[in-house]
Amino acid sequence: MMAGGEFWSYQQKFLLEKFIINNESVVDIARRLGRSTASVYLKCSELGLSLKKRTKSYHYRIVPERIKILPCLKCHDDFTSKGVGNRICPTCAQTNQGYLGVVYD
C-alpha cells in the first residue's frame, strides 16, 4: 500500500482511459472505480489524459483534437493547419521545398 492509497491495477488504468474516451464524468468514474475524484484527477495527469471542464458542476470530458483554419504567413490565403508549427499552406510549402535546405512533410 502506498502512502496516499492503493496502487492502480492495469485493469483500473484501462477502464479509466475507456471511461474518459466515452466522456463519462470524473465523479461517475471515481464511483465506478471505487476511487476519490482527486485520485482520478491525479492518475489522469500521470497518464497524460487530457480533461476539460464541460459544465459548472465539475464534470469533465476528454478534449478533442482541434483543426484550425489559419492564414498562410507567405500568401495570406486561409488553409487548414495540421498543428502548432504549421503556418505555411501546402502550396507555399511546395514552393519553398529545397530552398536553404527547407523540407516540409
Residue frames relative to the residue before (quaternion, step in Angstrom):
aa qw qx qy qz dx dy dz
M 1.0000 0.0000 0.0000 0.0000 0.00 0.00 0.00
M 0.3966 -0.7135 0.5320 0.2250 3.56 -0.99 0.87
A 0.6766 -0.4795 0.3632 0.4247 3.56 -1.31 0.25
G 0.7586 0.3931 -0.2064 0.4768 3.61 0.97 -0.83
G 0.7730 -0.2453 0.1833 0.5556 3.60 1.19 -0.23
E 0.7194 -0.4269 0.3247 0.4413 3.57 -1.25 -0.40
F 0.5699 -0.5724 0.4663 0.3607 3.55 -1.27 0.48
W 0.4435 -0.6543 0.5398 0.2896 3.56 -1.21 0.55
S 0.3546 -0.7181 0.5542 0.2270 3.59 -0.89 0.90
Y 0.6504 -0.4999 0.3884 0.4199 3.57 -1.27 0.30
Q 0.6333 0.5364 -0.3276 0.4515 3.57 1.04 -0.77
Q 0.6555 0.5031 -0.3155 0.4666 3.60 0.97 -0.82
K 0.6393 0.5116 -0.3272 0.4716 3.61 1.01 -0.77
F 0.6365 0.5240 -0.3188 0.4677 3.57 1.01 -0.83
L 0.6751 0.4864 -0.2921 0.4715 3.58 0.90 -0.94
L 0.6008 0.5606 -0.3556 0.4454 3.60 1.04 -0.75
E 0.6731 0.4836 -0.2924 0.4770 3.59 0.84 -0.96
K 0.6461 0.5241 -0.3171 0.4553 3.59 0.96 -0.86
F 0.6697 0.4984 -0.3014 0.4608 3.60 0.90 -0.91
I 0.6570 0.5031 -0.3156 0.4643 3.59 0.98 -0.80
I 0.6350 0.5206 -0.3259 0.4686 3.58 0.96 -0.82
N 0.6960 0.4475 -0.2582 0.4987 3.58 1.11 -0.72
N 0.4583 -0.7313 0.4048 0.3022 3.59 1.34 0.28
E 0.2933 0.7372 -0.5511 0.2582 3.57 0.96 0.82
S 0.5456 -0.6253 0.4419 0.3407 3.58 -1.09 0.64
V 0.6108 -0.5603 0.4185 0.3712 3.55 -1.21 0.56
V 0.6098 0.5544 -0.3472 0.4475 3.57 1.06 -0.74
D 0.6780 0.4772 -0.2833 0.4819 3.59 0.93 -0.90
I 0.6308 0.5312 -0.3310 0.4586 3.59 0.99 -0.82
A 0.6561 0.5152 -0.3114 0.4551 3.57 0.89 -0.94
R 0.6589 0.5066 -0.3068 0.4637 3.57 0.93 -0.90
R 0.6901 0.4916 -0.2857 0.4478 3.61 0.89 -0.91
L 0.7294 0.4028 -0.2343 0.5009 3.59 1.10 -0.69
G 0.4353 -0.7065 0.4556 0.3223 3.60 1.26 -0.14
R 0.5281 0.6068 -0.3983 0.4408 3.56 1.15 0.75
S 0.5278 -0.5798 0.4929 0.3772 3.55 -1.31 0.17
T 0.6083 -0.5418 0.4133 0.4069 3.58 -1.21 0.38
A 0.6034 0.5551 -0.3559 0.4486 3.60 1.06 -0.68
S 0.6430 0.5198 -0.3126 0.4677 3.58 1.02 -0.81
V 0.6443 0.5155 -0.3124 0.4707 3.58 1.02 -0.81
Y 0.6470 0.5112 -0.3184 0.4677 3.60 0.94 -0.87
L 0.6650 0.5107 -0.3023 0.4534 3.58 0.91 -0.93
K 0.6799 0.4802 -0.2975 0.4676 3.59 0.88 -0.91
C 0.6071 0.5367 -0.3540 0.4670 3.62 1.04 -0.67
S 0.6479 0.5135 -0.3087 0.4704 3.55 0.99 -0.86
E 0.6657 0.5068 -0.2967 0.4604 3.59 0.92 -0.90
L 0.7290 0.4218 -0.2307 0.4873 3.59 1.02 -0.80
G 0.4729 -0.6946 0.4257 0.3356 3.58 1.28 -0.10
L 0.3917 0.7036 -0.4953 0.3257 3.58 1.14 0.57
S 0.3094 -0.7858 0.5155 0.1451 3.55 -0.67 1.15
L 0.0795 -0.7916 0.6059 0.0054 3.54 -0.85 1.06
K 0.0672 -0.7859 0.6137 0.0363 3.55 -1.07 0.71
K 0.5277 -0.6438 0.4582 0.3116 3.53 -1.00 0.89
R 0.1858 -0.8146 0.5446 0.0731 3.58 -0.76 1.04
T 0.7882 0.0379 -0.0388 0.6130 3.60 1.12 -0.52
K 0.6354 -0.5342 0.3907 0.3977 3.57 -1.27 0.06
S 0.6377 0.5566 -0.3239 0.4225 3.60 1.23 -0.16
Y 0.5796 -0.6424 0.3465 0.3625 3.58 1.16 0.65
H 0.4331 0.6232 -0.5178 0.3951 3.55 0.98 0.83
Y 0.1498 -0.8181 0.5545 0.0279 3.57 -0.87 0.96
R 0.1113 -0.7704 0.6222 0.0839 3.54 -1.31 0.38
I 0.6047 -0.5478 0.4229 0.3942 3.56 -1.26 0.27
V 0.4271 -0.6978 0.5148 0.2564 3.60 -1.04 0.74
P 0.3332 -0.7517 0.5261 0.2172 3.64 -0.63 1.03
E 0.5802 -0.5524 0.4604 0.3825 3.57 -1.23 0.50
R 0.1857 -0.8010 0.5623 0.0884 3.59 -0.85 0.95
I 0.2293 -0.7395 0.6205 0.1242 3.53 -1.01 0.94
K 0.1664 -0.8074 0.5609 0.0759 3.57 -0.84 0.98
I 0.3214 -0.6803 0.6216 0.2178 3.51 -1.22 0.63
L 0.0158 0.8153 -0.5741 0.0742 3.58 -0.57 1.20
P 0.4747 -0.6262 0.5117 0.3474 3.61 -1.18 0.38
C 0.4982 -0.6412 0.4991 0.3027 3.56 -1.02 0.82
L 0.4717 -0.6922 0.4694 0.2794 3.60 -0.91 0.86
K 0.6927 0.4674 -0.2799 0.4726 3.60 1.20 -0.42
C 0.8255 0.2077 -0.0889 0.5173 3.61 0.66 -1.09
H 0.3905 -0.7627 0.4266 0.2893 3.60 1.35 -0.22
D 0.4466 0.6459 -0.4864 0.3830 3.62 1.19 0.34
D 0.4941 -0.6436 0.4894 0.3195 3.58 -1.11 0.64
F 0.0565 0.7765 -0.6258 0.0470 3.56 -1.13 0.75
T 0.5343 -0.6136 0.4745 0.3360 3.57 -1.27 0.33
S 0.2853 -0.7798 0.5399 0.1377 3.56 -0.53 1.24
K 0.3817 -0.7343 0.5195 0.2128 3.58 -1.02 0.82
G 0.8076 -0.1127 0.0910 0.5717 3.59 1.18 -0.29
V 0.7957 -0.3439 0.2259 0.4445 3.53 -1.37 -0.07
G 0.7697 0.3829 -0.2015 0.4693 3.61 0.85 -0.90
N 0.5780 0.5963 -0.3681 0.4181 3.59 1.27 -0.04
R 0.1502 0.8202 -0.5308 0.1519 3.60 -0.05 1.31
I 0.6612 0.4347 -0.3075 0.5286 3.60 1.29 0.16
C 0.4770 -0.6909 0.4654 0.2803 3.58 -0.83 1.02
P 0.6655 -0.5240 0.3476 0.4022 3.61 -1.18 0.45
T 0.6192 0.5471 -0.3488 0.4423 3.62 1.03 -0.73
C 0.7007 0.4438 -0.2663 0.4910 3.60 0.86 -0.96
A 0.6029 0.5496 -0.3569 0.4550 3.58 1.09 -0.66
Q 0.6425 0.5099 -0.3154 0.4773 3.58 1.02 -0.81
T 0.6358 0.5252 -0.3178 0.4678 3.60 1.04 -0.80
N 0.7009 0.4757 -0.2559 0.4657 3.58 1.00 -0.87
Q 0.4601 0.7138 -0.4351 0.2990 3.59 1.22 -0.43
G 0.8169 0.2455 -0.1937 0.4847 3.56 -0.73 1.03
Y 0.5822 0.5641 -0.3916 0.4353 3.62 1.16 -0.31
L 0.8584 -0.0429 -0.0086 0.5110 3.56 -0.82 1.04
G 0.6721 -0.5277 0.2917 0.4297 3.55 1.06 0.74
V 0.3902 0.7201 -0.4870 0.3033 3.60 1.20 0.33
V 0.0089 0.7872 -0.6158 0.0324 3.57 -0.85 1.00
Y 0.1050 -0.7890 0.6043 0.0347 3.60 -0.77 1.05
D 0.4642 -0.6680 0.5102 0.2794 3.54 -1.15 0.69
